[in-house]
Amino acid sequence: MRQDDKAQREIRRIAYSLWAEDGRPDGRDREHWERAKLIWSARNNDAAPDVAIENPGIPPELTDQDEDAARPSVARAPRLKH
């Protein structure tokens, strides 16, 4: 069996489990598939290509308690079009 076929089968199994855990809703197949791909990538130590994390830079010192200071944020990846 090819590696791609094996990965697709595993992602399909994960997506099915997510769908069942969410109460088997209609119309959310794309959401479950994308979540399954992220889970599969994490389990296989692959970097998820459509997830980007903004570099927060140097963390503030413990004495720096300025509430107005900018906080690091996580950049959201754009939704894939299929």
VOBA-1610 file (N, C-alpha, C; in pm, whole numbers, padded with zeros to 5 digits, always signed):
BEGIN
Met+00085-00119+00000Met+00000+00000+00000Met+00089+00124+00000Arg+00054+00219-00084Arg+00132+00343-00092Arg+00114+00426+00035Gln+00215+00505+00067Gln+00210+00591+00186Gln+00094+00689+00180Asp+00068+00747+00061Asp-00043+00842+00046Asp-00177+00776+00075Asp-00194+00653+00026Asp-00318+00579+00050Asp-00336+00552+00199Lys-00228+00515+00264Lys-00233+00487+00408Lys-00270+00614+00485Ala-00209+00726+00449Ala-00239+00853+00516Ala-00384+00891+00496Gln-00433+00880+00372Gln-00573+00914+00344Gln-00668+00826+00425Arg-00637+00698+00435Arg-00721+00607+00512Arg-00722+00646+00660Glu-00607+00680+00714Glu-00600+00720+00855Glu-00673+00851+00879Ile-00658+00947+00788Ile-00728+01075+00801Ile-00879+01052+00795Arg-00923+00966+00704Arg-01066+00935+00693Arg-01119+00875+00823Arg-01039+00786+00884Arg-01080+00724+01011Arg-01091+00829+01122Ile-00994+00919+01128Ile-00996+01025+01229Ile-01117+01117+01207Ala-01141+01155+01080Ala-01254+01243+01049Ala-01386+01177+01088Tyr-01398+01048+01062Tyr-01520+00976+01100Tyr-01540+00980+01251Ser-01431+00958+01325Ser-01440+00962+01472Ser-01482+01100+01522Leu-01425+01205+01462Leu-01463+01342+01500Leu-01610+01367+01472Trp-01656+01322+01355Trp-01796+01339+01316Trp-01888+01267+01415Ala-01852+01145+01452Ala-01934+01068+01547Ala-01934+01135+01685Glu-01818+01183+01729Glu-01809+01250+01859Glu-01892+01378+01863Asp-01906+01445+01748Asp-01983+01569+01741Asp-02132+01544+01722Gly-02176+01419+01730Gly-02318+01390+01719Gly-02365+01365+01577Arg-02275+01337+01485Arg-02304+01305+01345Arg-02384+01413+01274Pro-02338+01538+01282Pro-02411+01649+01220Pro-02398+01647+01067Asp-02499+01701+01001Asp-02496+01716+00855Asp-02422+01843+00818Gly-02353+01841+00705Gly-02294+01961+00649Gly-02164+02009+00710Arg-02100+01930+00795Arg-01974+01973+00856Arg-01859+01881+00819Asp-01873+01813+00704Asp-01770+01718+00663Asp-01636+01784+00638Arg-01636+01903+00578Arg-01510+01973+00550Arg-01439+02008+00680Glu-01514+02055+00780Glu-01456+02089+00910Glu-01390+01966+00974His-01460+01854+00972His-01406+01732+01032His-01283+01683+00954Trp-01287+01695+00822Trp-01173+01652+00741Trp-01049+01737+00771Glu-01066+01870+00778Glu-00952+01958+00805Glu-00896+01934+00945Arg-00983+01915+01042Arg-00936+01885+01178Arg-00862+01753+01181Ala-00912+01655+01106Ala-00847+01523+01101Ala-00709+01534+01038Lys-00694+01617+00935Lys-00563+01635+00873Lys-00464+01695+00973Leu-00509+01791+01052Leu-00420+01852+01152Leu-00380+01751+01258Ile-00476+01671+01302Ile-00447+01567+01402Ile-00348+01467+01345Trp-00372+01422+01222Trp-00283+01326+01159Trp-00141+01384+01147Ser-00133+01510+01105Ser-00002+01575+01090Ser+00071+01580+01223Ala+00000+01615+01329Ala+00062+01623+01461Ala+00110+01486+01507Arg+00030+01384+01484Arg+00068+01249+01525Arg+00188+01197+01447Asn+00204+01244+01325Asn+00313+01197+01240Asn+00429+01295+01234Asn+00431+01389+01327Asn+00538+01488+01339Asn+00559+01568+01210Asp+00453+01587+01135Asp+00460+01670+01016Asp+00416+01811+01053Ala+00478+01910+00995Ala+00432+02047+01015Ala+00308+02064+00929Ala+00203+02110+00989Ala+00080+02134+00914Ala+00103+02252+00821Pro+00093+02233+00691Pro+00128+02339+00596Pro+00036+02460+00599Asp-00088+02443+00647Asp-00179+02556+00645Asp-00200+02619+00783Val-00108+02594+00875Val-00114+02655+01007Val+00013+02736+01029Ala-00004+02862+01057Ala+00112+02949+01081Ala+00099+03012+01218Ile+00210+03016+01290Ile+00212+03080+01422Ile+00303+03200+01413Glu+00250+03314+01453Glu+00328+03437+01450Glu+00438+03430+01554Asn+00558+03473+01519Asn+00670+03475+01611Asn+00645+03584+01715Pro+00633+03546+01842Pro+00602+03647+01944Pro+00722+03732+01984Gly+00843+03698+01938Gly+00960+03777+01973Gly+01011+03742+02111Ile+01080+03837+02173Ile+01138+03817+02306Ile+01029+03839+02411Pro+01014+03745+02503Pro+00911+03762+02605Pro+00945+03877+02699Pro+00844+03944+02755Pro+00870+04055+02847Pro+00933+04004+02976Glu+01003+04093+03043Glu+01061+04059+03172Glu+00949+04041+03275Leu+00979+03969+03381Leu+00878+03948+03484Leu+00832+04079+03547Thr+00919+04179+03550Thr+00882+04306+03611Thr+00799+04392+03517Asp+00791+04357+03390Asp+00715+04434+03291Asp+00569+04390+03297Gln+00487+04465+03366Gln+00347+04431+03383Gln+00256+04532+03313Asp+00304+04596+03210Asp+00227+04695+03136Asp+00109+04627+03067Glu-00012+04661+03109Glu-00131+04598+03053Glu-00158+04642+02910Asp-00103+04755+02869Asp-00126+04805+02734Asp-00027+04748+02632Ala+00069+04669+02678Ala+00170+04614+02586Ala+00105+04514+02491Ala+00157+04509+02371Ala+00105+04415+02272Ala+00135+04272+02316Arg+00041+04186+02294Arg+00057+04047+02331Arg+00078+03964+02204Pro+00156+03856+02212Pro+00173+03770+02095Pro+00039+03708+02055Ser+00024+03683+01928Ser-00101+03623+01882Ser-00071+03509+01786Val-00170+03425+01767Val-00159+03314+01674Val-00227+03356+01544Ala-00154+03346+01435Ala-00211+03380+01304Ala-00297+03264+01257Arg-00412+03296+01203Arg-00501+03192+01152Arg-00471+03167+01004Ala-00470+03042+00970Ala-00445+03005+00831Ala-00573+03027+00749Pro-00559+03064+00624Pro-00679+03080+00541Pro-00744+02946+00516Arg-00875+02949+00496Arg-00948+02826+00467Arg-00912+02776+00327Leu-00898+02646+00317Leu-00864+02586+00189Leu-00989+02577+00102Lys-00973+02602-00026Lys-01084+02590-00121Lys-01067+02459-00196His-01172+02379-00193His-01167+02251-00266His-01284+02239-00358
//
